[in-house]
Amino acid sequence: MASAMIDGESRALAGLHIDVRRHGFETRSGWNEVLRNVDIRIGPGEFFCLVGQSGCGKSTLLNIIAGFLAATEGTVALDSRALTGPSNDRVVVFQDVHNSLFPWMTVRENVEFGLKMLDRPKDERRQRVDSLLQLVGLSEHDDKFPDELSGGMKQRVQIARALAIGPKILLMDEPFASLDAQTRRTMQAELLRIWEQTGTSVLFITHDIIEAVTLADRIGVMSKGPGATISQVITPELTRPRAFADVEFTTLVSRVEQILGRERAHA
Amino acid sequence: MPDLESIDRALPAVPPASAPRQGKAQGQGLRRLRSIAIFCASIGTGLIFWQVCSSLFFNPNLLPPPGKVFHAGWEMALNGELYEMVSVSILRIAMGFTIGCIVGITCGLLMGSFWLAGEFLDPMIEVIRPISPVAMIPIAIIWFGIDEASKYFIIAYGVFFTTLINTIAGVRHTPLVRKRAATSLGAGTWSLFFRITLPSAMPFINTGMRVALGGAFMSVIAAEMIAANSGIGYFIMQARLLIQTDRIFVGLVTLGLTGFFTDRLYRYVTGIVFARYLRLSA
């Protein structure tokens, strides 16, 4: 009985718990509050999308979760363990692939980087990198350098590199925003396939509502700053793969749009 | 030949150069052939211009024609004089350049990485930097004598500042996203420095070293003219005392060619050794 209870309790606390009471910085004209009362839980294996307008504080929130910034007041916990600083249990996938991939390393070396940091033996590293390159469909490009790849391929490398060390959650900061529409759609489908195969939780930040509705288990709609918060969490009751042509899909898109629009009117 | 060297020198920190991409073999071959043709035409035109100036507009005793200079040079090549003076100067440059690079790059990495060290040493460096290596010759001779040590010092002094400034710029230009990506993947302080910051600074360091090599040629000649008994600079000065203009020109042409080939060699070697670090960022 007791063990079952503990089990049940730990399951309830598993996943990422973001509780940022307040975050901001001092400027010459006074306190600039970026975030206020952001409280989200992302369960194990969940795909959570955060939508909000440009400049509302989405990336700031992601930087806090990643550990690059410390919240002025509040905590971030993973499996009920408070987090301090960056660590490889949550890996970031950046929008800026030009700078986030290491240009002097081949695709293989890029993907291998996190495993090297963990001092994994060479054989294990090779096997792991092989299987990840296969997962993202880059097996034949393993000895190329990033500047020889297309935008979509670079983003695949970044995803493989992040997944190589088996993080509990992937933090994706508008990863497909700079890709062309066609590639973006392909990458969204690819990401869902990879997510389903690996079972890693994903926190996906975007300003593209259609992208959020296509991908998410739940969508957190972020209000406009200063003092931005999650104004509403929406759960799309749609089966995957989701088609833009569906009535339910478009209804949901306009609902999110409405919430964002209301926010705009407030500001 | 356009004076690329002086354009390079005018820039304090040059943005990363790109490594040549592998293009289509045929197109590349053609381009190569064209650039060789242009090179030969340029040098040929220069020689003709020199010949015309010498025989029509100037006193050939003051501006000896190319033929006479090459004749004098050929004799010097045969009796070993040419090899002697070139090897002495090259060796001095090699030593001074190596010392200057090691000290300059090391200090640059430290100053770029540690905010306090950078801020604190920066004013000192900025005040000393305008003092050219040539201005340091008198004190270098008093400190180190007229032998090799003073030459090493003067060359290393100039190389130090050029590599230092460029290394600091390189370290500071490491993209934040790149450092964050590495940290996110589990890189600690040391891994971050050696595996990310240092490679990211490589294009800047490389440019700094190349510009510094050009500077080393300037300072070694000045040092040899003022106080030395060997080397290209000393040779030119000796020829001046005897008003042997043809031999002066042998010295000047040798200097130009040595500098040119050293730069080519530098680019060739670093193009291979540093190839992957000179790639464009993704």
Boltz contact constraints between the chains, C-beta under 6 A:
constraints:
  - contact:
      token1: [A, 68]
      token2: [B, 180]
      max_distance: 6.0
  - contact:
      token1: [A, 86]
      token2: [B, 183]
      max_distance: 6.0
  - contact:
      token1: [A, 86]
      token2: [B, 184]
      max_distance: 6.0
  - contact:
      token1: [A, 88]
      token2: [B, 185]
      max_distance: 6.0
  - contact:
      token1: [A, 88]
      token2: [B, 186]
      max_distance: 6.0
  - contact:
      token1: [A, 91]
      token2: [B, 184]
      max_distance: 6.0
  - contact:
      token1: [A, 92]
      token2: [B, 184]
      max_distance: 6.0
  - contact:
      token1: [A, 94]
      token2: [B, 177]
      max_distance: 6.0
  - contact:
      token1: [A, 96]
      token2: [B, 177]
      max_distance: 6.0
  - contact:
      token1: [A, 97]
      token2: [B, 282]
      max_distance: 6.0
  - contact:
      token1: [A, 98]
      token2: [B, 281]
      max_distance: 6.0
  - contact:
      token1: [A, 98]
      token2: [B, 282]
      max_distance: 6.0
  - contact:
      token1: [A, 99]
      token2: [B, 175]
      max_distance: 6.0
  - contact:
      token1: [A, 99]
      token2: [B, 177]
      max_distance: 6.0
  - contact:
      token1: [A, 99]
      token2: [B, 178]
      max_distance: 6.0
  - contact:
      token1: [A, 99]
      token2: [B, 281]
      max_distance: 6.0
  - contact:
      token1: [A, 100]
      token2: [B, 177]
      max_distance: 6.0
  - contact:
      token1: [A, 100]
      token2: [B, 181]
      max_distance: 6.0
  - contact:
      token1: [A, 101]
      token2: [B, 282]
      max_distance: 6.0
  - contact:
      token1: [A, 103]
      token2: [B, 279]
      max_distance: 6.0
  - contact:
      token1: [A, 103]
      token2: [B, 281]
      max_distance: 6.0
  - contact:
      token1: [A, 103]
      token2: [B, 282]
      max_distance: 6.0
  - contact:
      token1: [A, 104]
      token2: [B, 199]
      max_distance: 6.0
  - contact:
      token1: [A, 104]
      token2: [B, 276]
      max_distance: 6.0
  - contact:
      token1: [A, 104]
      token2: [B, 277]
      max_distance: 6.0
  - contact:
      token1: [A, 113]
      token2: [B, 185]
      max_distance: 6.0
  - contact:
      token1: [A, 114]
      token2: [B, 185]
      max_distance: 6.0
  - contact:
      token1: [A, 114]
      token2: [B, 186]
      max_distance: 6.0
  - contact:
      token1: [A, 117]
      token2: [B, 185]
      max_distance: 6.0
  - contact:
      token1: [A, 117]
      token2: [B, 186]
      max_distance: 6.0
  - contact:
      token1: [A, 117]
      token2: [B, 187]
      max_distance: 6.0
  - contact:
      token1: [A, 145]
      token2: [B, 279]
      max_distance: 6.0
  - contact:
      token1: [A, 146]
      token2: [B, 282]
      max_distance: 6.0
  - contact:
      token1: [A, 147]
      token2: [B, 279]
      max_distance: 6.0
  - contact:
      token1: [A, 147]
      token2: [B, 280]
      max_distance: 6.0
  - contact:
      token1: [A, 147]
      token2: [B, 282]
      max_distance: 6.0
